[in-house]
Amino acid sequence: MTAESMDPAAQERLRRWRLVLGGDSADGTGCTLSGRDAAMDGTLAALYGKGDKPRSGKDRSAGLGASAPSVARWLGDIRTYFPSSVVQVMQRDAIDRLGLSALLLEPEMLEAVEADVHLVGTLLSLNKAMPETTKETARAVVRKVVEDLEKRLATRTRATLTGALDRSARISRPRHHDIDWNRTIADNLKHYLPEYRTIVPERLIGYGRASQSVKKEVILCIDQSGSMAASVVYASVFGAVLASMRSISTRLVVFDTAVVDLTDQLDDPVDVLFGTQLGGGTDINRALAYCQSQITRPAETVVVLISDLYEGGIRNEMLKRVAAMKASGVQFVALLALSDEGAPAYDREHAAALAALGAPTFACTPDLFPEVMAAAIEKRPIPVPDTV
């Protein structure tokens, strides 16, 4: 049966398979592409036309070459033929498979790419090699991504945490509209009167409204090793949002084998991101030692460690510090990743050791993060995803 004799639905399926398989003589479709489909096939072949293995620096032509003009044309083509979500995947593959990171150091290239969290991570890793002529363009790309993330995440984060701060301010003689009925009923069940089928509460439990004074201290301790790039971007945005809330004192600390406190730059997450140095080693123990030294009100402090836990420092000391912080009243949470990605790679032995200390340890999406922080502030169980 020829393609022309098939019904339209079957022809469409054959067309799609032809685009996926690439048109080699053994693909078995017998389908010939023309017009827009042929052009789309060309953009795919330029990236994926030499097999599935990543290219080395000696074999990275694959239809694109290493020249900025040809890559810029290709970037324009994929934006013409594919939706934004697919464009971002193809850009990421081009950087990984074809070794195109160096071309991102050219301003015209940065203006052509589709900006996303992963591109920001790549730019940050190239920060020290970036020429001055490119830095302003790079900052503009990073700022666009950061502003988009803030629009998506800020309102819900502030609303969720404001409610948590209100509820955490428990009072024993609440006004009627401030009564926490769930806690009041639970604490007075022993006063249930069967004959009246009601509870006579002896003690009302309520919560006051959070004032403008600082109620909670939050320390974000962020691993800036290369594998944590997306997490660094999201954590910086959340850090800026938390810092904008007067009732929360926020400190942001990044680390590899050294520790850098970027708290004074929290009013601009772009400055925070360009203050990081992706790709170094890891010394979690040293970072936690610094965070521990900054804690003045343990019972009102939340420490969030964001790391894949591949520790290069002293493991036992790291665990002792976590145990000491928890014993003093600190709410400690370890996030293996803070990103939209799937299951991250992480040190399972260290994760299990932290969990055994009672520290929730899991990968977290940006959408879940506000709920995690709200639970930590209220000192209630952390909403750990079922997939953990």
Disulfide bonds with the S-S distance in Angstrom:
none
